[in-house]
Amino acid sequence: DIASHVLILAEGLARIGHKVLIGAPEPSLAKPVVEGRLVKCSGKHTENWAGIQLSKAGEKQLEEKLNAFQPDLLHIHTLSATGSFAVQYATERHIPVLLTVHTLEDLEKSGHLFSPMALWQEHLRIQTAQHLLSESRNIAVLSEAMAQSLYQDGIRIIGQRFPVAIDTEAFYPGASESFQRRTLADSLT
């Protein structure tokens, strides 16, 4: 699942010297909760199968944590409102973004919705995913098949694939020096 991929990636990056902060929505939190590299912020359940997303309060909480952390790069793993928040945050601060697409389900219609409200919510979910893809300059996928599918829809994918591990050419050992972290961020701009 996506959470496992994120944790593996974060651990690998931390092991080679990068500072890592993971932001995640959690339902009904009044204040953010920090557990190691993970910051849980106020979230809400959505009715359009996008899962748990940041609430307005959660966006403010995560923004405060990100401002204090001062990231060189934002790596987004969700084609949802939470991902849109992260892209907007990065764009406003001129921070490079890497979007990893873990599944194409976010871009597909379910085919089993019938009520007008359910159809509208599905439309919004797909619109949000497409907006995220169009706003992200650096998109990585988990497989060549995903890359081909997105390419056919006119979406440009960087050469990077993250099937099971971290690319040691991009995330090289000893990258803890400031200029080395900047090199990684600059390679995505």
Beta strands, then each sheet from edge to edge (+ up, - down):
strand 1: 22-27
strand 2: 33-35
strand 3: 38-45
strand 4: 52-54
strand 5: 74-76
strand 6: 97-101
strand 7: 139-141
sheet 1: 1+ 3+ 2-
sheet 2: 1+ 3+ 4-
sheet 3: 5+ 6+ 7+
end
